[in-house]
Amino acid sequence: MRGFIDFIATLIRGRHPDRLVCAMDADWRPAWRVELLPSYKAHRLDAGGPPGAEIVPDTLQPQVPLILEVLEAIGIPALGAPGYEADDVLGTLATTQPGPIEVASGDRDLFQLIDDDKPVRLLYCGRGVAKLEDCDDAAVRAKYGVPAAAYADFAALRGDPSDGLPGVPGVGEKTAARLVTRYGSLDGILAALDDPKAGFAAGLRGKLAAARDYLAVAPKVVEVARDIPIPDFDTSLPTAPVDADRLLSLAEKWNLAGSCKRLVDALALPR
């Protein structure tokens, strides 16, 4: 809990937002994604728990309701949507809310949300908030060799073991980037497979052809939903907790006084 509260306080101090929303998984492994790709997050299933349960550290699960209580006392909405992951909530907000927008996440799949025109940037915190990476389209191109808009196709080709995406055997990041750059998209790659003059090396053509069924569905799994139903909410970030007494009570009960004070102080800063 302290780490999460301090993370938000650090973001507010460093980025000075006037709007802030937290997204949460209402469904960590949506059935519609599993139907497309049964291996999706299958390695995270808790064999000893109820059906569909995720392996979660014993110390983390009890903290989630408490974090939601703290957010409610502060006045920061925590949004989820039945049948969807937090990524889909963020994708919908990034698409439907006015810019500029900054998405703070350690999930690489959200590189696909970057849009320099709106703009939408990803504050990538995969290495912690102290090493936050402020990413635009140029940053994605420099890191992966593809534009942000093509990241889902790139990830489907390369694979992502953390999400149970096998990728195409023998196709790593460099080959995936080269294919996306040459043919424009995964659809373009699959169309070129049927053209004997497309210039694929025989071995690569064989690998892609063998993975055709996987490649037909994987991008739909990786792509973030952008039009899911989200309940009405207020994005405006308060300058003080909306329920200071409740926040004080939570801070005292769970020994969060230092973290909560840092967050309250951050809320009061000029924007």
Helices and strands as residue ranges (DSSP letters): H 2-15, E 22-23, H 31-36, G 42-44, H 63-74, E 78-79, H 86-96, E 101-105, G 108-113, E 120-124, G 129-131, E 133-135, H 137-144, G 148-150, H 151-158, G 161-163, H 173-183, H 186-193, H 202-210, H 212-222, H 244-253, H 257-267
